[in-house]
Amino acid sequence: MTKYFDIFNGDADGICALIQLRLVEPLDAELITGVKRDITLLQQVTAAAGDRITVLDISLDRNREDLQRLLTAGANVLYFDHHFAGKIPVHDNLQAMIDESPSTCTSLLVDRYLKERYSLWAIAAAFGDNLVSIAQKRCSELNLNAEDIQVLRQLGELINYNGYGSHIEDLHFHPASLFHALHHFDDPREAYDSSPEVAILASGYAADMEHINALPPILATDIAAVYQLPDASWARRTVGIFANNLSQTYPERAHLILCPDGQGSLTVSLRAAKTHPHGASAFCRRYPEGGGREAAAGINRLPEVAVTELIADFERTFGSSPRKIE
């Protein structure tokens, strides 16, 4: 009997991509996901010949060995992603739609694959993934009004907010549970209006953002800034939204956000300047457990002793020497 596996990033892009696919083709699949930074998900899959695996919004490069293992076992893999992939394997059982352009995301790739069947979910994901201008362009093409645009933006940002944390306990909902709560809505505007999970996320988001918006940078210039967050669950939940908001507010500035992971190390979020959305992935891949995409990337675990050199490396790469903010 054929087994089905849906493997997806726990952020807005991964969840909204899977919602689109399962609205078109409902499947009783095993869901494998986690917090946003939990991306080596294929190692959790044991599949046999003929099994079908859908992979969404996790780096092929970080899952290369397990992907090859599954292909060798005879599984069929459908892979959508926009993160650094490296060399894409050539295999009869692999269908890969990977685009590392900073102007797309996984949900937009799925939208194209499905011939725009559920574009509103793709737009919500693009907003959540900080592709604001791209999402707004799609809204204009669909003649959406200002209220609808705001709803899609808020929903995408809330789903994305839920994905951030060092471990599942930091999140309001397990990403698989959030997918189950939302996947039956053809229209994300209906999900925003009627889902109790969305209401809980909105309340949590408002409370958490009161903390994060009060934090000043520790270093800053017009083109580069560094923020150090405290060791708290609310900080781990808001780090991604905070980084995205900063990049929208200061589009000519690159941002480095450091956040303790509650386990003795730090997670790092990097946003390249919106006016030059390149280099984030290459920078983070210099470090163990680093990766991402051209405009936005991160490092899953950085030792405390490496922080000083990381900031110096950031300054050399993205800007002139930051000055300390008094």
Secondary structure, 3 states (H helix, E strand, C coil): CCCEEEEECCCHHHHHHHHHHHHHCCCCCEEECCCCCCCCHHHHCCCCCCCEEEEECCCCHHHHHHHHHHHHCCCEEEEEECCCCCCCCCCCCEEEEECCCCCCCHHHHHHHHCCCCCHHHHHHHHHHCCCHHHHHHHHHHCCCCHHHHHHHHHHHHHHHHHHCCCCHHHCCCCHHHHHHHHCCCCCHHHHHHHCHHHHHHHHHHHHHHHHHCCCCCCEECCCEEEEECCCCHHHHHHHHHHHHHHHHHCCCCEEEEEEECCCCEEEEEEECCCCCCCCHHHHHCCCCCEEECCCEEEEEEEEHHHHHHHHHHHHHHHCCCCEECC
